[in-house]
Amino acid sequence: MNVVLASSSIDGGIGCWDLQTGAEQLRYKTCASPPHGLASIGCRFLACSQLRDPSAASGHVLYWSWSKPQAQVKSFPAEPIKPLAGNSEGSYIVGGGSSGDIYFWEVATGRLLKKWHAHYRAVTCLVFSDDDSLLISGSEDGCVRVWSLFMIFDDVRKQQASHLYEYSFTEHTLRVTDIVMGYGGGNAIIVSASEDRTCKVWSLSRGRLLRNVVFPSIIDAIAIDPGEHVFYAGGRDGKIYIAALNVESTPSNNYGLHIIGSLTDQSKPVTCLAYSAERNLLLSGSEDGMIRVWDVKTKNILRMFRHSKGPVNNILVVRLPYLLSRAEPKVQASSRRNEFSLHPPLEKYANSSDEDMDNRAIITLPDTIDLPSYLSSQLINDHIKQLQQQGSSAAAEMEVKRLKLDGQRSMEMFQQLKKVYDNLQEFCVNELLDGQAIEGSKGK
């Protein structure tokens, strides 16, 4: 069952509706989220950052299981967290801080694995690539940056590199409001929106700007058509603009270059967008508290959901786990027990007894290995688990030294065997030549 989830900056909870029937499901209580602060973690549970006062020096993160309206887990990070994102498997959570720092937690243990300074101002958006090897961040400083997770966790490469990011796109002049990413891992496109009234399309493989689209209004939300022919941009003028991603599309003279049309039904600003690829539907949230479901082919509204109060600032379309979508009390009770055990609170620091330990290396690899920048999440996870089992970065460093020593010994043994082989070959050749010389002298 696909469900629509929506939250607000005002404490109206998280609304949940069946996308197909429109029936309201469970409402999750006590939620006042910032934009991009609502995330489904591996479709196992909900996580949401809480920031009731934007100027507050502290905030928290709440977890909900699918089957209970009350938040089950409450975490207190070192600073207010605005955007949240989880990787596809739900094994890691990243959060963007008001200081510009990015936090990287392990879900199963709640451990803070890494923290790094990503931007000069607050982080506004966080998106994983479809293969989970890259993280893209946007900020109030107008910058969009691409991070290789393998680089982030490799302290040797970090020391050698002049910067941690793969790319830093600085063409936006004002705050970045939203980021979406296409398919294809390191070959995907990135679309970013900003308060400068532009959306920019970037090539990840080339690391450069492909297209700049100027809109009549500030754009706060974007969504990509799964076929990547167009993208949708929600404006503060209440319109959802349709912009072309391919060169064959004919632009509309009504709006400007690359803009081929619009969807409109309201005068209130569009605050968030989500796309349901399964049914080819576009969902929009607005400051009027309504969620609209659009048929993108006919440009008609199929249904509308009303949030309890306040403007809608986050929308998710999530496929519920099969067992949770069935009304079977025994199964749900079992699921609740399993869900609760999966996600302890997030640690405030990398070592809760020492806040300075958040710079401890989790992965240290030998600099003699030539590894690509873009690696799959599975390989990254394998390295993380292996070195965490050793207890510390010092253990990892000792392991690296041991491997280097073993390699050196193997090389020395190889050289010795090569020398023996060369001597043996020389002896055999000499014996053969001597034998031929003796036979020749006898023949004379």
Summary of the structure (lengths in Angstrom):
residues: 444
radius of gyration: 27.9
end to end distance: 98.4
largest distance: 115.2
contacts: 1481
relative contact order: 0.12
helix: 22%
strand: 37%
